[in-house]
Amino acid sequence: MRMRMKLALFGPMLFVAFGALTSPASAKIDEIRLGVVHNLRLDHGDIVDGKEDGENVELEIASSSPDLLNIIGSPRPYVVASINTDDGVSFGGVGLIWRWEFADGWAFEPGFGYIVHDGEIDNAFAPGTPEATAFEAENQLLGSEDLFRTTFALERELGPRLAGQIYYEHMSHGQILDEGRNQGLDFVGVRFLYRFDEDPAD
């Protein structure tokens, strides 16, 4: 049942993202984004020391918005790969991003997506044992092999084709993709964008 739910959620998003990125009739590759993020190591709002060290290098490719997404505000599909530089969590996925310019040269971008990761899901040791305590001290327990990804970015244009962003991303199963333990992941960082078209709204 839960696997069918995951496939039902992932299938349409994957279809839209890859269809938009590969179908020149409806959309084209719009941007390449390269960033570095750091894990805030949060557990339900509390800082968790010593877990998931190292930064992640992220590559994201965004397409222009296909016509079929006009009804929900013309978000742009993306694919993302995030590689940890130490012993932390790496992930990849797909999603949609919206973009609103609120001042000359400034924009706000919220996004929503779906990722799969290589982090720890549950504690493999018996509760209350020293091994379980040590394991949890070193790992964030994500509760599901796949997670939702929510992002917020503040953008400053640096030229007709270049821009920089400060962005935050939160990844969690939200008690929808799975249930039980759900420490989630919270990253914050910077990235630079290269646009193939000078006008990202096209």
LINLINCOR-V357904 format. One record per residue. N is the residue number from 1. RES is the residue in three letters. OMEGA is omega in radians with two decimals (NA if undefined). NEAR is the number of other C-alpha atoms within 8 Angstrom. Layout:
n->N res->RES omega->OMEGA near->NEAR
n->N res->RES omega->OMEGA near->NEAR
This chain:
n->1 res->MET omega->-3.12 near->4
n->2 res->ARG omega->3.09 near->7
n->3 res->MET omega->3.10 near->6
n->4 res->ARG omega->3.10 near->7
n->5 res->MET omega->3.13 near->9
n->6 res->LYS omega->3.13 near->9
n->7 res->LEU omega->3.12 near->8
n->8 res->ALA omega->3.12 near->8
n->9 res->LEU omega->-3.03 near->8
n->10 res->PHE omega->-3.05 near->9
n->11 res->GLY omega->-3.13 near->8
n->12 res->PRO omega->-3.13 near->8
n->13 res->MET omega->3.11 near->12
n->14 res->LEU omega->-3.14 near->10
n->15 res->PHE omega->-3.12 near->8
n->16 res->VAL omega->-3.08 near->9
n->17 res->ALA omega->-3.09 near->14
n->18 res->PHE omega->3.07 near->10
n->19 res->GLY omega->3.13 near->8
n->20 res->ALA omega->-3.10 near->16
n->21 res->LEU omega->-3.04 near->14
n->22 res->THR omega->-3.08 near->9
n->23 res->SER omega->-3.12 near->9
n->24 res->PRO omega->-3.14 near->8
n->25 res->ALA omega->-3.07 near->4
n->26 res->SER omega->-3.10 near->9
n->27 res->ALA omega->3.14 near->13
n->28 res->LYS omega->3.06 near->11
n->29 res->ILE omega->-2.99 near->11
n->30 res->ASP omega->-3.02 near->12
n->31 res->GLU omega->2.89 near->11
n->32 res->ILE omega->-3.06 near->11
n->33 res->ARG omega->3.11 near->12
n->34 res->LEU omega->-3.07 near->11
n->35 res->GLY omega->3.05 near->11
n->36 res->VAL omega->-3.13 near->11
n->37 res->VAL omega->3.12 near->12
n->38 res->HIS omega->3.13 near->10
n->39 res->ASN omega->3.12 near->12
n->40 res->LEU omega->3.08 near->9
n->41 res->ARG omega->3.14 near->12
n->42 res->LEU omega->3.00 near->12
n->43 res->ASP omega->-3.09 near->10
n->44 res->HIS omega->3.07 near->5
n->45 res->GLY omega->-3.13 near->5
n->46 res->ASP omega->3.10 near->6
n->47 res->ILE omega->3.14 near->8
n->48 res->VAL omega->-3.09 near->8
n->49 res->ASP omega->2.98 near->5
n->50 res->GLY omega->-3.11 near->7
n->51 res->LYS omega->3.00 near->11
n->52 res->GLU omega->-3.12 near->12
n->53 res->ASP omega->3.06 near->9
n->54 res->GLY omega->3.09 near->11
n->55 res->GLU omega->3.02 near->11
n->56 res->ASN omega->2.99 near->12
n->57 res->VAL omega->-3.04 near->12
n->58 res->GLU omega->3.02 near->13
n->59 res->LEU omega->-3.13 near->11
n->60 res->GLU omega->3.08 near->11
n->61 res->ILE omega->-3.11 near->12
n->62 res->ALA omega->3.07 near->13
n->63 res->SER omega->2.94 near->14
n->64 res->SER omega->-3.06 near->14
n->65 res->SER omega->3.07 near->13
n->66 res->PRO omega->-3.07 near->11
n->67 res->ASP omega->-3.07 near->7
n->68 res->LEU omega->3.13 near->5
n->69 res->LEU omega->3.14 near->10
n->70 res->ASN omega->-3.06 near->10
n->71 res->ILE omega->3.13 near->6
n->72 res->ILE omega->3.03 near->6
n->73 res->GLY omega->3.06 near->7
n->74 res->SER omega->3.04 near->11
n->75 res->PRO omega->3.11 near->12
n->76 res->ARG omega->3.06 near->12
n->77 res->PRO omega->3.08 near->17
n->78 res->TYR omega->2.89 near->14
n->79 res->VAL omega->-3.08 near->13
n->80 res->VAL omega->2.97 near->11
n->81 res->ALA omega->-3.09 near->11
n->82 res->SER omega->-3.04 near->11
n->83 res->ILE omega->3.12 near->10
n->84 res->ASN omega->-3.08 near->12
n->85 res->THR omega->-3.13 near->9
n->86 res->ASP omega->-3.13 near->7
n->87 res->ASP omega->-3.10 near->8
n->88 res->GLY omega->-3.02 near->11
n->89 res->VAL omega->2.95 near->10
n->90 res->SER omega->-3.12 near->12
n->91 res->PHE omega->3.04 near->11
n->92 res->GLY omega->-3.12 near->11
n->93 res->GLY omega->-3.10 near->11
n->94 res->VAL omega->3.10 near->14
n->95 res->GLY omega->-3.11 near->14
n->96 res->LEU omega->3.08 near->12
n->97 res->ILE omega->3.03 near->12
n->98 res->TRP omega->-3.12 near->11
n->99 res->ARG omega->3.09 near->9
n->100 res->TRP omega->3.03 near->7
n->101 res->GLU omega->-3.11 near->9
n->102 res->PHE omega->3.06 near->7
n->103 res->ALA omega->-3.12 near->6
n->104 res->ASP omega->3.12 near->5
n->105 res->GLY omega->-3.12 near->7
n->106 res->TRP omega->3.13 near->11
n->107 res->ALA omega->3.08 near->12
n->108 res->PHE omega->-3.10 near->12
n->109 res->GLU omega->2.91 near->13
n->110 res->PRO omega->3.13 near->11
n->111 res->GLY omega->3.11 near->12
n->112 res->PHE omega->-3.11 near->11
n->113 res->GLY omega->-3.06 near->12
n->114 res->TYR omega->-3.11 near->13
n->115 res->ILE omega->2.93 near->12
n->116 res->VAL omega->-2.98 near->10
n->117 res->HIS omega->3.11 near->11
n->118 res->ASP omega->-3.14 near->8
n->119 res->GLY omega->3.14 near->11
n->120 res->GLU omega->-3.12 near->10
n->121 res->ILE omega->-3.12 near->9
n->122 res->ASP omega->3.07 near->8
n->123 res->ASN omega->-3.07 near->10
n->124 res->ALA omega->-3.07 near->5
n->125 res->PHE omega->-3.11 near->8
n->126 res->ALA omega->3.14 near->8
n->127 res->PRO omega->3.08 near->6
n->128 res->GLY omega->3.14 near->6
n->129 res->THR omega->3.09 near->8
n->130 res->PRO omega->3.13 near->6
n->131 res->GLU omega->3.13 near->8
n->132 res->ALA omega->3.12 near->13
n->133 res->THR omega->3.14 near->10
n->134 res->ALA omega->-3.14 near->8
n->135 res->PHE omega->-3.12 near->10
n->136 res->GLU omega->3.10 near->10
n->137 res->ALA omega->-3.07 near->8
n->138 res->GLU omega->-3.01 near->9
n->139 res->ASN omega->2.93 near->9
n->140 res->GLN omega->-3.08 near->14
n->141 res->LEU omega->-2.95 near->14
n->142 res->LEU omega->2.98 near->16
n->143 res->GLY omega->-3.12 near->14
n->144 res->SER omega->3.13 near->11
n->145 res->GLU omega->3.08 near->10
n->146 res->ASP omega->-3.00 near->10
n->147 res->LEU omega->2.92 near->14
n->148 res->PHE omega->3.10 near->12
n->149 res->ARG omega->3.08 near->13
n->150 res->THR omega->-3.09 near->11
n->151 res->THR omega->3.03 near->12
n->152 res->PHE omega->-3.09 near->11
n->153 res->ALA omega->3.01 near->11
n->154 res->LEU omega->-3.01 near->11
n->155 res->GLU omega->3.00 near->12
n->156 res->ARG omega->3.10 near->10
n->157 res->GLU omega->3.14 near->10
n->158 res->LEU omega->-3.12 near->8
n->159 res->GLY omega->-3.10 near->6
n->160 res->PRO omega->-3.13 near->7
n->161 res->ARG omega->-3.07 near->11
n->162 res->LEU omega->3.07 near->11
n->163 res->ALA omega->3.05 near->12
n->164 res->GLY omega->-3.12 near->12
n->165 res->GLN omega->2.83 near->12
n->166 res->ILE omega->-3.06 near->11
n->167 res->TYR omega->-3.14 near->12
n->168 res->TYR omega->3.08 near->11
n->169 res->GLU omega->3.10 near->11
n->170 res->HIS omega->-3.14 near->11
n->171 res->MET omega->-3.04 near->11
n->172 res->SER omega->3.08 near->12
n->173 res->HIS omega->3.00 near->16
n->174 res->GLY omega->-3.08 near->10
n->175 res->GLN omega->3.10 near->8
n->176 res->ILE omega->3.10 near->6
n->177 res->LEU omega->3.09 near->12
n->178 res->ASP omega->3.13 near->10
n->179 res->GLU omega->-3.14 near->11
n->180 res->GLY omega->-3.02 near->6
n->181 res->ARG omega->-3.01 near->8
n->182 res->ASN omega->-3.14 near->13
n->183 res->GLN omega->3.10 near->12
n->184 res->GLY omega->3.11 near->13
n->185 res->LEU omega->3.09 near->13
n->186 res->ASP omega->-3.12 near->12
n->187 res->PHE omega->3.00 near->11
n->188 res->VAL omega->-3.11 near->12
n->189 res->GLY omega->-3.13 near->11
n->190 res->VAL omega->3.06 near->11
n->191 res->ARG omega->3.09 near->12
n->192 res->PHE omega->-3.04 near->11
n->193 res->LEU omega->2.95 near->13
n->194 res->TYR omega->-3.11 near->10
n->195 res->ARG omega->3.07 near->11
n->196 res->PHE omega->3.08 near->8
n->197 res->ASP omega->-3.09 near->8
n->198 res->GLU omega->-3.14 near->7
n->199 res->ASP omega->-3.10 near->6
n->200 res->PRO omega->3.13 near->8
n->201 res->ALA omega->-3.12 near->4
n->202 res->ASP omega->NA near->5
